[in-house]
Amino acid sequence: MGLSTVFRQLINHFLVKVYKRNILKFGFTPLGVFWNSKESQYSRFRFLISLIENQLDKNQCNIADIGCGYGELLIFLKTRSVLYNYHGYDINPEIISYSNKRFQGKLFYVSEFPIKKCDFCVISGTYNYAVIDNIKLWERYIIQNLTECFKMCQIGIAINFQISNSKKIKNKIFYTDVASMKNQLDKSFKNVKYFFDKNTPNDIYFLILK
């Protein structure tokens, strides 16, 4: 069962507030958006994008970056051989304003979901920081967001989560376990695969495909 609109808006309100405060402290940097470092950020980009590229039958891809932050994925994509048509989405208006100025174009939008059709949604760390401590409600928030994103995808979604032996929210960070998340995704989507990457051992990666 999905969350009410009011409750979803409340979660988003708290997320915007928390990220705004953190950006004031650290600026538009990996720390500002709750990444440990640029190196860890790029390691996750590398694996997520490799999963996407393995699904492509052409040398181009329309990609939607959900929870795009300050648009660092766009920098990374320019190093790839695939031609990416990129759009970034975030619920924080301040971040979107900064990103559009940074890249001097209208590539970024204030939204939880893509506003135009894409081949893939990529979601890197977007749901790691939990502003509520109720695991079931946070998971429902995640699944509902993924369901809306999936409607706009031609091929699918690539996403990562932090993992632990059992799911939990600790120090505001959401950790899932493999069996639990796979089971929840299987209930909502028909074609779900998961992967591990030796360079990011604390993460699990999922492909949700049409």
C-alpha positions in Angstrom: 0.0 0.0 0.0 1.4 3.4 -1.0 1.9 6.4 1.4 -0.6 9.3 1.4 0.3 12.4 -0.5 0.5 14.4 2.7 3.0 12.0 4.3 5.1 11.8 1.2 5.2 15.6 1.1 6.3 15.6 4.7 9.1 13.3 4.1 10.3 15.4 1.1 10.0 18.5 3.2 12.4 17.0 5.9 14.8 15.8 3.2 15.0 19.2 1.6 15.6 20.8 5.0 18.3 18.3 6.0 20.2 18.6 2.7 19.9 22.4 2.7 21.5 22.5 6.1 24.3 20.1 5.1 25.1 22.1 1.9 25.4 25.3 4.0 28.0 23.5 6.1 30.0 21.7 3.4 28.9 23.3 0.1 28.2 21.6 -3.1 30.6 18.7 -2.5 30.4 15.0 -1.8 30.1 15.7 1.9 27.4 18.2 1.2 25.1 15.5 -0.2 26.2 12.9 2.3 28.8 11.1 0.3 32.0 10.0 2.0 34.2 11.1 -0.9 34.4 11.8 -4.6 36.2 8.5 -5.0 33.4 6.5 -3.5 30.9 8.5 -5.4 32.6 7.7 -8.7 33.1 4.0 -7.8 29.3 3.7 -7.5 28.7 5.7 -10.7 31.1 3.4 -12.5 29.3 0.2 -11.5 25.8 1.5 -12.0 26.6 2.8 -15.5 28.3 -0.4 -16.5 25.1 -2.3 -15.5 23.1 0.1 -17.7 25.5 -0.1 -20.7 25.4 -3.9 -20.6 21.6 -3.6 -21.4 22.0 -1.2 -24.3 21.8 -2.3 -27.9 22.8 1.1 -29.2 25.5 3.6 -28.5 23.2 6.2 -27.0 21.0 6.4 -24.0 18.4 8.8 -22.5 19.1 8.8 -18.8 17.3 10.3 -15.8 19.4 10.9 -12.7 17.0 10.7 -9.7 18.3 12.5 -6.7 20.9 14.1 -8.9 22.4 16.5 -6.4 24.8 18.9 -8.0 25.0 16.9 -11.2 28.3 15.2 -10.8 27.1 12.1 -12.7 26.9 14.3 -15.8 30.6 14.9 -15.5 31.2 11.2 -15.2 29.1 10.4 -18.2 31.2 12.6 -20.4 34.0 10.1 -19.9 32.0 7.2 -21.4 31.9 6.0 -25.0 28.1 5.9 -25.0 26.4 9.1 -25.9 24.1 10.1 -23.0 21.2 12.5 -23.2 21.0 13.4 -19.6 18.4 15.0 -17.3 18.7 15.4 -13.6 15.9 15.5 -11.0 16.0 16.5 -7.3 13.4 17.7 -4.9 15.6 20.4 -3.6 15.1 23.7 -5.6 18.4 25.2 -4.3 20.3 22.2 -5.7 18.5 22.4 -9.0 19.2 26.1 -9.4 22.9 25.5 -8.7 23.1 22.6 -11.1 21.5 24.6 -14.0 24.0 27.4 -13.4 26.9 25.0 -13.1 26.1 23.4 -16.5 24.6 26.5 -18.1 21.5 24.8 -19.5 18.1 23.6 -18.6 19.0 20.0 -17.8 17.8 19.8 -14.2 14.3 19.9 -12.8 12.6 20.0 -9.4 10.9 16.6 -9.3 10.9 13.2 -7.6 10.4 11.5 -10.9 11.3 12.0 -14.6 9.0 14.4 -16.3 9.8 13.0 -19.7 10.4 9.5 -21.0 13.8 8.0 -20.7 15.6 4.7 -21.3 17.0 4.4 -17.8 16.6 5.9 -14.4 19.9 5.8 -12.4 19.5 6.2 -8.6 22.8 6.4 -6.7 22.5 6.7 -3.0 19.3 8.6 -3.2 17.4 6.7 -0.5 20.3 6.1 1.8 19.6 9.0 4.1 16.4 8.3 6.0 14.6 11.2 7.7 12.2 8.8 9.6 13.2 5.9 11.8 10.3 3.6 10.7 11.9 1.0 8.3 8.6 -0.2 6.9 7.4 3.3 6.0 10.8 4.2 4.5 10.7 1.1 2.4 7.2 2.0 1.2 8.4 5.4 0.3 11.2 3.9 -1.8 9.0 1.4 -3.6 6.4 4.0 -4.4 9.1 6.3 -5.8 10.5 3.5 -7.9 7.1 2.6 -9.2 6.5 6.1 -10.4 10.0 6.3 -12.0 9.5 2.9 -13.7 6.4 4.3 -15.5 8.7 6.7 -17.3 11.4 4.2 -18.3 11.7 2.4 -21.6 14.3 -0.1 -20.3 14.5 0.1 -16.6 16.1 1.4 -13.4 19.6 1.0 -11.9 19.8 1.6 -8.2 22.0 0.9 -5.2 21.5 0.6 -1.4 23.7 0.2 1.6 23.6 -3.4 2.9 23.9 -5.2 6.3 23.1 -8.6 7.7 19.7 -7.3 8.6 17.8 -4.2 7.5 18.0 -1.2 9.8 18.1 2.6 10.1 21.3 3.5 12.0 22.5 7.1 12.4 19.9 8.1 9.8 21.3 5.7 7.2 19.0 3.1 5.7 20.6 -0.4 5.3 18.8 -3.2 3.6 19.5 -6.9 3.4 19.6 -8.8 0.1 16.7 -11.1 0.7 14.3 -8.5 2.0 14.9 -5.9 -0.7 14.8 -8.5 -3.5 11.5 -9.9 -2.1 10.0 -6.4 -2.0 11.1 -5.5 -5.5 9.9 -8.8 -6.9 6.4 -8.0 -5.5 6.3 -4.8 -7.5 8.3 -5.5 -10.6 8.6 -8.6 -12.9 12.3 -8.6 -13.8 14.7 -7.8 -11.0 18.4 -8.7 -10.8 21.0 -7.9 -8.2 24.7 -7.5 -8.3 27.7 -6.9 -6.1 30.9 -4.9 -6.8 34.2 -5.7 -5.1 35.1 -2.0 -5.1 32.0 -1.0 -3.1 31.5 -4.0 -0.8 29.0 -2.2 1.4 26.5 -1.8 -1.5 24.0 -3.9 -3.3 23.0 -3.0 -6.8 19.7 -3.8 -8.5 18.5 -3.7 -12.1 14.7 -3.4 -12.5 13.9 -4.1 -16.1 10.8 -4.0 -18.4 
